[in-house]
Structures are given as C-alpha cells and as structure tokens.
Amino acid sequence: MINVVKRALLVSLLCPILAFAQTWKVNLQDADINLFIRQVSEITDKSFIIDPRVKGRVTVISNADLDKDSVFKLFLSVLSVHGYAAIESDEGIKILPQNVAKQGGLTFDKDGRTAGELLVTRVIPITNAVASELVPILRPLIPQYGHLAAVNEVNALIISDHAANIRELEDIISRLDSTVEGQIRVVKLQHAWAGDLIEMLSQLVEGAESGNGRKSSSSNSSKIIADERTNRLVLKGKEATLDQIEGLIQQLDQPSDSTTRLKVIPLRYADAKTTAELITGLLSAEKTAQNSERPESSFVQADESLNALVVSAEPNVMADIMGVLTELDIPRAQVLIEAIIVEVKMESSDALGFQWLFGDTSDSTTPVLGTNFSAAGGSLSDIATSVVAGTPTLSNGITVGAASFNSDGDLNMAGILQAIQSNSNSNLLSTPKIMTLDNQKSKILVGETRPFQTGGYSDSSSSAFVTTSREDIGLTLEVTPHINADNEVKMEVSQIVEAASPEASSLGTITTKREIETTVIAGNRKTIVLGGLIEDNVVEVEQKVPLLGDIPILGALFRSTSYENNKKNLLVFIRPTILRNAVDAEQMAQSKYNSFRSIELQMPIEATRADSLDGLFNNPLVQ
C-alpha cells in the first residue's frame, strides 16, 4: 500500500486485487493539487505539463475501486471543478487555467473518443437547420472558457469545450437539426429541475427516449430536450404547441413546499457542528463537480444544544444524507492512557579535615599561625567565634577539638578534627491515567497553583508593591490517541513534570521542569518507553596549605577534603488500552476500583513487585 500524507490522508493506492486487474481508491482531504497530479502521473503513466498558475488544494471522497482509465477521468473532473483544463499535445497533457485554455492549442477531436474532461475542439456539420441560427440557442449552454461559432460557408459549428460536454451538445444539435419544422425556444427553469420536469413533459408527447445523459421527449410535431448541466429545456416545434408546453412549464416551475423538505436528525455519537460542516462541504463539492445550476438548495444547520442537524433537501438528497449519517454517527472507541514516571535519586558524600592555630591571647593579639577550611564543615574561626559569643555551633558529623593553655589561662594552641559521611536515597513514582475518545485531545493536571512575582515598583513617596501571577505547577499529561486498523494506537504525547525547588532566589521561586513531547505508536495494552534521563554528578573539593598539604601522612594535618556523588535516573513509560464498548469501559473501571481496594486493605509488599515490563502496570501501587 502506498500512502501519501499531508496533514491528512491524501491518496491511498490499494495493492492489486488480481494480477491482471489493478485498482485504486482515491481519497483526498485538503491535498495539494500538484502532489495529486504527480500521483496520477505515476498511476496512469501519462506525462503532464503544469502551468505555473495551477495552484490550490483539492478534496475528493470516494470508496469505489477505480482502474487506470477511471482514475484519469476522476482526475479530469477534479481539475474542471477547480477551474483547470487538460489539453492533449504531442509533448504530453497540458494543465492550464480554463480561462486561458482555449489559447493553449486545443486538440482537434475528429472521432469523438477523447476522454470526457479534456478540452477539445470539434467541427459539427449541420444538415437541415442553419448553423448561425443555432448559435444563440446553444450559447447559454457553453461555459465562459468555451468557444462556439458558426461557419456559414459550410453550414457547420465549431465548438471548444470539454469532450463530454461536446458529446452532450451533439445530442441536442442532432435533435434540433431534424426535419421537424417550427420554432426553437430555450426555457431556463427557476425552481424545478430539468431532469425531473422532462419526465412529466414526456407524457405530452409520444416516444420518450434518452441518450448520452440528455433526456428528451419527441414526436412528429415537437421535441423537448433537457440540459441538466445548465437546468434548461430546449423546445422545438410549432408555435401553438410550444406555447402550450411553455405554459405548462411555468405552472410546474414553482417552489416546492419547504415543510416536506425539512427534517431534524438527532445525533447519538457524532458532534453536530463538525458533522454539519462535513455534509455541507460534500453537498457543495457534489454540486460543483456536476457543474450544476439546479435551483433548489440543500442546507444543513447544526443545533449544538440538542446535538442535532436541521436538514433541508430534496428527497433523493435527503436519502443520501441519511446514508452518510448512518456511517458517521457511530460510537467511537475510547482509549485509557496510563503513564508511569519513575525517578530514582542516590546521593552520597564524604568529608574529612583538620584545622589548627597557634597564638597568645594574653594581650588579645590575633593568632600568629593557623589553618582555616570549610570543605569538611564549619571553619575553625566560625566555631571559635560562636564559642566566645556563648552560642557554640558545630557542623554535622563528628567534631573533635583540643586546646592548650599556659599557666595564666591564655590560649596557646587549638585544633579541630572534623569527619562526616552521608547517604540518601529517594524514589519518586507518578502514575497519571486519563481516558479519552479516539482522535480526541485530553489533558490531566495534578499539582498546585503558586504565585510568581512578575514585577514591582517603589519610590520615596509610596510603599513598595509587587505584581504576581498564579501559575500551575505539577504533573501535566496531554495525549491525543488515534486508533488504526491494526489495533495500534498512535499517540501525540506531551508530558511535563514541574516542581518548586528548595533553593532560594532573590527573584522568586525556582522551579525544576522535565518535559517530553513526542509522537509514538504502541499496540493495544503494550508498554513502551517515551524517554528518560540518566545523570551522574561527582563533586570533589580539596582545601590545603600549599606544599605542607602534599606531605605524605603529615600532610593530612594541613588539608580538608569533601566528596559528593549524586546519581539520578528518570524514565517515562506509557501504555494505551483500547476500550471498544461500554462493557470494556465498565470492566476496566471495576478493575481499577478493585486495585484501589487492595491497597486500602494493605496487601503484602511482595505482591507489589513487577517481574517484567508489562508487569509494571500490574503493580497494585500503580493501578
């Protein structure tokens, strides 16, 4: 299967059903027209010469299996709908805007076998009628980009238009160019539809027939031809007969009773507003594709309060709309998204140091010699100051001190040995879960709202004030799931873990943030890892007296060292579970409630272990 994706599914090319009968399904949703032309070239093996003015996006919805010729015909119809024309040439097929196509060298279609939507030129000889008299009758049936002229010398018509339109015009011309004598009139319908009206008018004449998409009624005295593309009737016959037929047409060409065309359709599962936009687009595209001027309008309006559609359409269009709604208004599957954020921290530190000083305090002089380090804890000067102040403060760990005094009680020497070792481990386990519909964005936030300073002002005449804003911090999970035909779930995931840091700042609160934004595919009830972080931070600090601190063994008396090792592991896992119906959703809810009750009843700790990756979600603490 070949897939081309541009914001949505553009074209799906099915593998051959049989080796001798290859078919394709064409579906376009807001596709670039040049990309569509490139794919059609690959399918049909045709060469296209594209005018730089050919731009835009196209939408086609079809579930029919098409062969090469059908794909090409559909392609030509799409070009016509969007105002472009295809012209065959020796170099390939030129694609031009319709308004300049007739200056682009149209192909002369001698045998009338050219594909329907190709722009061609054809010469049609006239046998009985006068060619110049047919021009004003046929002119309204020719589009603006087409051409119609009479060649009086040979009594023929030259027509440039789409091949399919020319074939329809030929049918009209052949009926007008008959031995029936009388006048020719063209009647444009305002309310009725030509294709429907011709069926009723056929009761007035004998030998009703149709051909080449043109419906007609005829007898020996009159002819009535319906041109559905422009919603006109072409009449030929005697004046009295035409007056009667035209009077009947005026009586029949009346607005239909709107009450018979209105219907309120409540929707059970689909969204009314979205569905109304979709159906309106389909109706508009169909009318444009048929190049129709049909007067009766169809509209679809959404009533969001009732989640219903108000539809006004003819019975046949109403039946088509009901058929589409039957396919669209179906229950969507739900997806339970379970995430696990595991963060493990391990911190260890060691510190060892020796400080000493010599001095004579008898005359309050300062020390004459000493060391003062802070790597292993508080410095000797800080400790001595706190002792003198009567508020002794010691650092964490063990502190051993010694002092020597002379006979007068004056301090001669002091020394402090400090040693500390610390270890800390912490595990953080977050397990957000959220349930959402297929193709529906969902969000869960678990945290708190904190004030953050955003500005401030003060002057000598007024008190200072600050401005703050309140922001959410915590755990945020946003997921948009898409279930595919293989029972897999494509997930657009945004995971944010934000927390306030204990570190202080003069500018306000410091926050730590870990964020993952990605798109992944996982099978139903299959666990995958979204991402993670492994951090290993080592800090070693050594303070020493130069030279003396490097002496073996004795050098320890002249230095202080500290060592810190911080390790952090962070992993994020996710698992989708598809719930197809209400029974699945109810069973899942019951399972989660039972797990909650198990924790409440204090299950043994052994039961919380996970022996495999999938078993991680079977842990009662995370269910």
C-alpha positions, -999 to +999 in steps of 0.1 A: +000+000+000+013+034-010+003+063+013+009+099+008+002+120+039-001+158+041-019+169+073-045+142+065-048+111+043-045+123+007-044+093-016-044+056-008-033+032-036-045-003-029-024-033-039-037-051-070-067-073-062-057-096-090-025-097-111-045-086-142-069-061-126-052-034-106-075-009-089-071+021-067-091+040-042-088+078-043-094+099-012-083+135-010-086+157+020-072+193+015-045+179-007-020+200-027-032+198-064+004+194-077+010+164-055-022+149-067-011+155-104+022+137-096+005+107-082-020+104-111+010+106-135+025+076-117-008+056-119-017+064-155+019+066-169+010+099-185+031+130-188+018+163-176+030+198-183+018+220-155+012+258-159+028+278-130-007+293-123-020+259-113-022+260-075-046+252-047-059+223-026-085+197-035-108+173-016-124+141-031-142+114-011-147+081-028-147+044-018-151+030-053-124+008-068-111+025-099-089+013-128-064+035-146-090+050-170-114+057-142-087+074-121-078+096-151-115+105-157-119+114-120-087+134-122-100+154-151-133+161-132-113+174-102-094+197-125-126+210-140-142+216-106-112+237-096-111+258-128-084+240-147-084+222-180-063+194-196-053+197-232-035+168-251-004+177-270+025+158-286+047+166-256+021+155-230-011+167-214-010+204-206-028+216-175-039+252-177-065+276-161-097+272-180-099+309-189-067+307-210-071+271-221-086+278-255-055+299-264-033+269-254-037+249-286-068+227-283-068+192-297-089+186-327-113+157-318-121+140-351-138+108-339-152+119-306-134+094-285-113+118-264-117+115-226-147+134-212-130+162-193-102+170-218-106+203-236-110+197-274-123+214-305-148+197-327-165+207-360-201+196-363-218+198-397-254+209-398-277+192-423-312+207-421-310+238-398-290+269-403-258+269-383-259+306-375-294+303-361-283+276-337-255+297-322-278+320-300-297+289-288-266+269-279-246+299-265-261+296-229-250+260-228-213+268-234-191+278-204-173+311-204-140+294-212-155+276-241-160+287-277-189+284-302-190+298-337-208+292-370-190+287-403-216+298-428-197+288-459-200+251-450-230+254-426-211+239-396-205+247-360-171+249-343-172+241-306-144+242-280-153+227-246-148+196-225-152+165-247-181+152-226-200+185-229-195+185-266-209+150-269-240+162-250-243+193-272-241+170-302-271+151-290-290+184-287-278+196-321-288+163-337-323+167-324-325+203-334-311+196-368-340+174-377-368+176-403-392+189-377-403+223-387-412+251-363-396+274-338-368+267-313-370+281-277-348+277-247-365+279-213-344+284-181-360+268-150-360+288-118-373+263-092-379+229-109-351+206-120-349+199-157-342+162-153-374+158-132-396+180-154-387+162-186-403+131-171-436+148-167-435+166-200-428+133-217-465+124-210-475+151-235-455+136-264-450+101-276-419+080-279-400+093-249-362+084-251-329+094-236-293+092-246-258+104-237-270+119-205-295+141-223-331+134-216-356+142-243-392+137-254-402+138-291-430+133-315-435+141-351-446+177-342-423+187-313-391+180-294-382+187-258-346+183-246-334+188-211-299+201-204-293+192-168-260+209-166-275+244-170-310+234-159-326+245-192-352+230-215-348+233-253-381+232-272-386+228-309-420+226-327-449+245-339-457+278-322-490+267-308-476+235-294-446+254-278-470+279-263-489+251-246-457+234-234-442+266-221-474+275-202-473+241-186-436+246-177-444+279-159-471+262-139-447+234-129-417+256-123-428+266-088-410+265-054-416+232-036-433+231-002-404+236+023-422+217+050-418+185+031-380+191+028-372+198+064-361+172+089-345+173+123-320+145+128-307+139+163-272+126+166-262+100+192-224+100+190-212+124+164-207+161+170-234+182+153-213+212+144-185+191+129-209+168+110-228+198+096-196+213+082-186+179+067-220+173+049-222+209+037-188+205+021-199+173+005-230+188-010-211+218-023-184+196-038-210+174-055-229+203-070-196+218-083-185+185-097-217+182-117-213+219-128-250+221-118-272+252-117-300+233-100-322+259-083-334+240-053-309+244-024-299+220+003-286+232+036-276+216+068-276+235+101-263+223+135-282+227+167-255+223+193-278+225+223-297+193+211-267+179+192-290+176+162-289+185+125-317+205+108-316+194+071-335+209+042-331+189+009-349+171-018-360+135-010-332+120-031-306+142-015-321+136+020-317+099+014-280+104+006-275+125+037-292+099+059-269+072+044-238+093+052-251+099+088-256+062+093-218+057+087-207+088+107-230+086+137-214+056+153-198+051+188-161+059+189-137+037+208-121+050+239-085+048+250-072+045+285-038+061+287-016+050+316+018+066+322+045+059+348+072+083+357+100+067+377+127+089+393+154+073+415+179+096+433+210+084+451+232+109+470+264+102+490+291+124+505+323+121+525+343+149+542+374+149+563+395+178+575+419+191+602+422+228+613+446+243+640+460+276+652+488+289+674+487+322+693+489+341+726+456+356+738+472+373+769+472+407+752+443+400+729+465+396+699+454+377+668+467+342+661+501+341+646+497+309+627+469+286+617+447+269+591+410+277+583+390+254+560+353+249+553+353+219+530+346+194+558+321+216+577+323+248+598+356+266+598+377+269+630+373+307+631+335+304+629+334+278+657+358+299+679+336+330+674+305+311+684+322+297+715+333+332+726+298+345+720+284+318+742+265+301+714+287+272+702+276+258+669+290+225+655+288+211+620+271+178+611+292+147+617+319+143+643+340+172+656+369+165+679+387+195+694+418+201+715+433+232+732+464+241+752+466+269+778+496+285+797+497+290+834+479+323+831+450+306+813+458+321+780+453+300+748+485+288+731+471+263+706+438+248+694+430+221+669+398+205+654+393+173+635+360+170+615+346+139+597+312+133+581+297+107+558+261+109+545+239+087+522+204+094+510+181+075+485+148+086+472+122+071+448+096+091+431+067+072+414+040+091+395+012+073+377-011+096+358-040+080+339-066+095+316-095+082+295-104+098+262-122+092+229-104+081+198-089+112+180-099+134+209-073+155+228-073+151+266-054+166+295-048+159+332-031+182+356-022+172+392-004+199+411-008+232+427-012+269+418+016+291+431+022+328+429+052+341+410+065+376+411+062+393+377+072+429+386+074+456+412+076+493+419+087+516+447+096+552+453+103+576+482+067+588+484+049+554+484+053+520+498+067+493+475+044+469+458+048+438+436+027+422+409+023+385+408+007+358+386-005+324+396+007+295+376+001+258+377+030+235+386+029+198+390+023+168+367+007+175+333-002+148+308-017+157+274-025+129+249-043+126+216-048+090+206-055+077+171-066+040+167-056+024+133-068-006+115-041-028+130-054-022+166-025+000+173-026+034+189-007+064+176-003+089+204+007+126+204+020+129+239+031+159+259+044+151+294+055+178+319+067+174+354+074+207+372+081+212+408+093+240+431+130+238+441+140+243+478+168+266+466+161+302+474+164+331+449+160+368+453+139+369+421+114+344+434+106+307+434+129+284+414+112+255+396+126+224+380+110+212+348+111+179+329+092+178+296+087+152+268+068+160+237+067+132+211+045+110+188+047+073+192+028+041+182+020+013+206+000-018+204-031-023+225-021-029+261+016-027+251+041-008+272+067+015+256+092+039+270+089+076+259+122+087+271+145+092+301+175+108+317+205+093+335+225+119+354+257+112+374+272+142+391+305+140+410+319+169+430+353+167+448+367+197+468+401+198+484+414+227+505+450+226+518+481+246+527+505+247+497+534+223+500+526+213+535+493+197+524+512+175+499+535+159+526+527+122+529+508+113+560+516+145+579+500+165+550+466+154+563+470+179+591+472+207+566+442+199+543+405+193+543+386+173+516+350+166+507+335+142+480+299+142+467+283+117+443+248+123+431+230+099+407+196+104+392+177+081+369+144+092+352+123+071+329+088+076+315+066+047+303+032+047+286+006+021+278-027+025+258-057+003+263-084+003+237-120+001+251-144-006+222-177-005+240-194+002+273-188-033+286-150-029+282-151+005+300-171-009+329-148-038+333-118-015+333-134+008+359-142-023+381-106-035+378-092-001+389-115+001+418-106-034+430-069-024+428-076+006+449-094-015+475-064-039+476-041-011+485-066+001+511-066-034+527-027-033+529-016-060+505+017-077+513+047-058+499+057-089+479+026-085+457+038-051+445+068-064+427+069-064+388+089-092+372+085-079+336+080-046+317+043-053+312+041-064+348+050-029+358+013-019+352+001-049+373+017-034+403-012-026+427+005+007+437+002+020+401-032+006+391 
